Each structure stands twice: as C-alpha cells, then as structure tokens.
Amino acid sequence: MAETILVVNGGSSSIKFELFEIDHGDALKRVLRGQIEGIGTHPRLIVKDANGAVAIDQTWSIDEVGELHDALDKLVIFLLDFVGELPIAIGHRVVHGGPDFVEPTVVTPELVKRLEHFIPLAPLHQPNNLEPIRFVMTRHPHLLQVACFDTAFHRGHPEVADRYAIPENLYVEGVRRYGFHGLSYEYIAQRLRDVAPDIADGRVVIAHLGNGASMCALSAGKSIDSSMGFTALDGLPMGTRPGQLDPGIVLYLLSEKGMGGKEIEHLLYHDCGLKGLSGISNDVRDLLTSTDPKAKLALDYLAYHIATVAGMFTAALGGIDALVFTAGIGENAPAVRQAVANRLSWFGLELCENANAKNEIRISREGSRVSCFVIPTDEELMIARHTLRILQRQAGGVIEEKQA
C-alpha cells in the first residue's frame, strides 16, 4: 500500500478518523473512514471503506476501552492489522489556536503546552483534541503530527471585526473575536472555485449548520467576519449552546441565582440552544417531525437568527452574491433552508423548490439575484491537504497538490 496520512478528530467519548493514501506523491485518495464511539460506555469501532461499505464493526467491554487512550491503542492495532503499517503523518483538528497560530503547525511539546492555555476557551473540544496528540508523542514519537486550527482561517479579520469594545490590555492578553469552523470554511472557499468559479471571488456568506453552528462572511475567498467570537458559544443558536447572549445574563446567574462558574459553563454548553428552547431535543430531525409548538419555536428561532446574521454580513461585505449552506443541517434539512430563504427574499434570494428538496448543489431559482448553494464540507480532507503540504516541505520541495 502507498504511504498514508491519518486524520484524527478526538471527542469526549469518541475518536473520528480518516485515512488518506498519498498517490504519486501529490494526490490524496480517501481509503477509510471510521470512528470509535461510546468510549467508557459501549465502545464500538465502525470503519467504512472508500465506497461506504462497512469494513469493520467491532465492540469491546468497558474494561477493554474505558478511556480515550485505550481507544487510541485499539486504533493503532486496527491500522497495523488492517492496513499493515502506521501512517507516515497524522493531522489533527484543534479547535482553538489562539491569536498566534495562523496556519497548520508541526506538533512539538512546546506547542502542546501553549495550546493547553486555550482549554478554558473551548472546554468541550480542546482537551479532547490534545489527548490523541499527547498519546502519539508518547507511544510513537517518530511520527510527524500536524495541528490544524479551526481559528486560523479567521486570523486575517480587519481590526473592527476582531475586537470587542473593551480595554486594550484585555485585547493584548487575547480577549478578542477568533471565529471557529475555519477548516470547513476554508474547504468551501476552495470548493467554490470548482462549483461556481464566477462566485468564488465575490461576496459570499456561508452557514455551517450542525450541532455546533456558525456563519462566515467571505470576500474573494478570505474570511472577513464570523458569527462566533472569543469562544464557540457565540453567534447562532446551536444544538445545546445558546449563541448570542447578553453578558448580563451570566452576571445574573452569578449574583441572583448563586451559580458557580462550572455550573454556568455546563448550562451554556449542554442545556441551552435548540434543546433548551424546545425542551425536546437538540436534534433538528426530531424537531422537524414533532408537533409540539416548542419544537416549531426552536426551528423558527434558528431560521430567524441565520437570516439576521446573513443580513449583518451582507452589510459587512457591501452586498452579497451567494449564500452557501453546509454541515449536517445545512446539507440535509430543506425545510430549514427554505425558512431562511423566506426571511431573505428582500435581498433577492429565491429557492428552486425541487432543487432544494433534492439537496442539489445549486438550489436558487434561475434569475435569483442572490445565488444559493448546498456544498458538503470536508474538514478531514482539508486537514490531510495541510499535512501533506508540510510533509512535502520537510522533504525539501513543495509540489503543487492535485485536487483530491
């Protein structure tokens, strides 16, 4: 088998991974996609091949896979048994890169220490992103590891979009608007050059709608603003996170409700958003099939805020040429897209009902002043591309990578 790159996305109770083959030195071919889920409860490895067929479906006891490091051991065993060898490099998704990391970076012990400082800013993600990195550094120190940051794509924001109206010393310390889902937005910006080359260098608003959700304003393929800010709590309502929130509410919870920092953190990350509004579920699929009025309220609230952020970003861009939906909800929920479009008809967005229902790539009507697209994201491929480029640099020459 050709040399491979492994992409890892560590979560609190799961590890998602994909394996890419390096073909003729400069092209990437996805060969495996899988995850170890239910770590500590019902551990299970599911792996699919490049055609989507299940290659492995294996379960273990909690005693065998009770912690993340146990699951990583199992992943190494799987790769050695099924592929025959370990990859030559591993690319990791790291949610928060802080103010200094503006591009993918080779992992070192010093880098890990610096990234640990951002754990309070991304408590759901950062610790679990770093755990696989530490594991590989300890068990397989010879392997090249590359950290790819969700914040990096947004680091070129103009200062007016980057700052809060707070004293300078806090900004210098790093209290600023970072933006997240950057790997997804970077992929969509590149994909637009194939899907809609006439739009790619224009004014584009992207809605990354999943359990975590945000939006990004693109000008000529560059991020100029993002709905998420200092942490991944800001902006749009999400599955369990509130999105935009008056900071006075946090003060109220502290002073009037007697809640501590950890209690408030748990509330904001786990009990708010669509789950909190509906009292039913954080899953849009459940809300779409429910007859409960609170489910409708949650969906209306989501569409309302997507539309208002789109309007805000249209002002920031000085106009809009296209709206792009991506990620789980964005790619698979025609009703949500239609509800957003209904609120944006004022700027000339009209959807083709049939194309929208079929999740086609272009879903706007012929003649719509604003184009609308559904483009599946691929953060893992983006990470693999970045890892490959660093491999090539270290090999002494950068080869222009073909599109995968």
N, C-alpha and C positions, 0 to 999 in steps of 0.2 A: 504494500500500500504506500502511496505517496505520503510525504510529510504532512502533518495536520496541525491545526490551531484549535484549541478548545476555548469556548466562550462560556463563562460562568456568571450566573446571577444568583447570589446567595440570599435567601429569605429567612424569616424567623423559624419556619417549620418545613422549609423546602429548599432544594437546590435545583434550579433550572440550568440546563446546559445544552450546548450545540457543538457539533464537531464539523469543522470545515477542512476539506482537502485542498492543499496547495497544488494546483495543476499547472505544470510547465513553468513554475517559478513565479507567476504573476496573476493567476486567476484563482478565484475561490469557488469551491463547489461544496455545498452543504451535503453531508452524508448521514448525519444522525441528529436527532433532536429528542431530548428527554428531560425527565425530572425525577428526583427522589422526593416524594411528598410524605406528609404525615409523620415527620421525624419526631420521635418521642411519644407517639400515639399509635398510629397504624402505618409503619414505614413501608413504602412501596416504590419500586423502581419501574418506570414505564419509559421505554425507548421506542421511537419510530424511525424508520429509515427515510431516505430522501423522497420516496414515493408516498409516505404517510402510513405505510403498513407497520403494524406493531412487530418489533424485532425482539423485545424483551418485556415481560411483565412478571415481576418478582416481588414477593413480600418477605418481610422479616419480623421477628418479635421485637418488642421494645428493648429487651435485654441486648439484642444484637445492634440495634440502631436507636439508641436513646438520645444521642446528642449529634450536633452538626458534624463534629469531627468523625463520628462513626460513619455517617453517611458519606463523607468525603473519602474515607477508607474504602467503602463499597464502590464508589465511583472509580477509584483507581483500579481496583480489582476488575471491575467490568471492562474498563478500557484495555487492560492487559489481556484479558481473556477473549474479548470480542473483536478488538482491533489488532491486538498483537504487540502494541507498543504505546508508550505515552506520547502526547503531542510534543512538538518542539517549542511551543509557546502557549501561554494562557492569557486571554484577555478578560478583564473583569469589569463589570459595571460597578461604578462607585457613584452614589447619588450626589454627594457633596464634595466639591473640590475647593471650596473657599474662594478668596479673592485672587490667589496667586496662580492657580493651575488653569492654564488656558488651552491646554492641549493634552492628548494622551501621554502618559509618563511611565517610564520604566520603574518598576517597584523596587524599592530599597527599604531597609529597616527605618531609615530616617523619614522616608515618605510616609510609611505607616504611622509613625509617631505624630506626624503633622496632621494626617487625616483623622486621627483619633480626637483631635480638638473639635471636630465638627459633629461629633456624635450627638451633642445636645440640640443641634440644629436639624438633625434628621434621625431621631431616635428609633423610628420604625425600620429604617433602611441601613444606615451607616454601619452599625455594629455587625450586621449580617453580611454586608458587602466585604468587610475587612476580615472576617473569620476564615473564609477559604484562602485568602491571600496569606494569612499567617500560617495556615496548615501547610501550604505548598512550600513556603520559605523554610519551615522546619523539616518536613519529610522529603522534599525534592528540591533542595536549594539550587540545583544546577539549571532548573527550568526558568526560562525568561517569562516574567509576568509583566503585563501592561495594565495600568489603571486607566480606565476611560470614564470621564466625568460627565454627569448629566448637567452640570452647571457650565461647562467650558464653552459651549456654543453661544452662550449669552454674555460672555465676558466683554464683548465689544459694544455694549449698550452705550448710548450717549449718557452723559452725566445726569441729565434731568430725569432719565428713566432709571438710573442706577441708584439714586439716593433717596433717603427719607428726609423729611424736614425735622432733623434732629441735630444736636450739636456735633461739630466737626470731629471731636475726639472719639465719639462713638463710631462714626463712619471710618475713621482711620483704623479702629480696632476690628473692623469687619462687619459692622451692622449696616448692611446695605441690601439691595434687592438683587438676588442671584438668578432666579429663574431655574426651572428644572425641566425634565424630559428632553434635554438638549440632544441626546443621541437620536431620539425619534425625529425631532425637528430637522436635524442635520440630514438624516436619511431622506425625509420628504423633500427637502430643498434640492437634493441631488436627483431624486426620482422625478421631480417635476420637469427636469431637463429632457427626460425621455417622454413623459406623458403629455406635457404641454409646454414645449420649448418657447412658445410665444408669451407664456405667462411667467416662466421661471425667473426672469429678471425684473418682474413687475412688483406690484404691491399685493402681498398675499397674507391672509390670516389663516392660521392652522389651528384646528381644535383637536387636541389629543384627549379623547374621552374614554377613560377606563375607570376602574375603581378609584384610581388617582387620576385627576383631570386638570388640564391647564390649557392655555392658549398662547400663541406666539404670533407676533407681527414680523413679517419678513419683508425686507426691501432689497431687491437684487440678490436674493438668496441669503441675506445676512439677517440675524436676529436684531431687532431694534427695541423690542419690548416683550415682556412675558407677564402673564397674569399671576404667576407665583413669585414670591418675593424672598424674604430672609429665610423662610422655611417652606416646606411643602404643605403648609396649612392654608396658605393664602389663595385668593382668586376665586375660582369656580367652586360651587358645592361639589363634593365628591361622595364616594360610597359611604364613608364613615367620618369624613373630615368636613368642617363647616364652610371652608372657603373664606371669603371676605367677612371680617368680623370686627366690630367696634372694639378697640383695645380696652375701652371702659368696661366691657362685659367681664374681661379677665379680672380687672380690679374689683368688680362687684363680687365675683365668685370668691376672691380672696378675703375681702373685708366683710361682706354681708353673709356669705354662705359658709365661711370658715374653712374653705377648701385649701388644701396644700398644693404645692407645685406638682407633685406626682399625680394627685387626683385630677387636677385640671388637665394635665398632659394626657391622661388616659381618656378623659371626657372628649377632648378635642380631636384625638387621633382615632378613637374607637366607637364613640356613641353619638356622633353628630352627622351632618350631611344628609344623604337620602335616607339612611337608616333612622336618624333622629327625627326628621320631618315626617316620615311615613309611619314610624313605629312598626313597620312590617319587615323591611329588608333593605340591604344596601345594593341588591342586585336589580338592575334595570329590567331584566327579563321577568322577575317576579312582579315588579311594579306595573309593567305593561299588561300583564294578564289579570291583575287584581281589579275588583270592582269597588274597593274601599276608596272613599273620597280623599283620604290622606295620601294614597298612592298617586292619585291624579295631582294633588297639590305638589308633591315632591317632583314629579316629572315637569309640571308647569314651571316650578321654581328653577329647575335645571335649565330648561329652554330659555326662560327669561334672562338668566344670568349669562348664558352663552351669547345671546343676542346683544345684551348690553355691553359685554366686553368686545364683541365684534364691532359695535359702533364706536367704542372708545379707541380701538386700534385703527379703525378707518380714519379717525381724526388724526391719530399719531402719524399715519402713513400719508396723509393728504389725499386720501381716496383709496379705493380698493378695486383690484382686478379679479381676485378669486378668493373663494373660501374653500378650505380643504378639511374634510373630516377624516380622522384616523383613530387607531386603537380600538379596543373591543366594542365599546358602544358606538363610536363614530363609524366603524366599518360595518356594523351588523344591526343597527336599530333605525330602520327607515322612518319610523314614527317620530323619533327624537329629531332626526334631521329635518323632517317636514315641519315640525313645530318651531324649530329655529328659523327655517326659511320663511315661515308665515310672519314672523316678527321682523324679518329683514326685507320684506317686499318693498319697503320705502326706498331702499337704495338699488332697486332693480334686480333683485335675485328672484328667479323663478325656477322651480324644480320641474323636471320631467317626471311625472308620477310613475310611469312604467320603469324608467331607468333607476329611479330611487328605490322602488320596491325590489328590484333585482340586484341592488348593491353594485351597480355598474360603476366604472371608473369616473365617467363624466355624467353627472346627474342633473345638470342645469338644462333648461329648455334652449332650443335654437333661438337666438335673438335675445337671450337674457343678458342684461348689461353687465352683470357680475357672473363669472363662471363658477361652477361648484363641482368639486371632485371628491371621490371616496378613494383614498390611496392607502392600502395596507402598509403599516410601518414594519420595519425590520431592524430593531436596535441591535440584535445579535450580529447581523451581517455588518453593521456599521462598526461594531467593536472588532470583529475579525479583520476588517479592512485596515483599521488603525493599527492593530497588532502586526499585520503583515508588513505595513509600511515601516514600522520600527525594526522588524526583522531584516528588511531589505537595507535599511540604513546601516544597521550593525554589520551587515555582510559586505559593506563597502560601496554599495551603489544602489541608487533608488531607481527602480524600474516602474514605469507607468503601469498601474494595475488595470487590467481589463474589467469591464463590468461583469459582476457575477450573475 
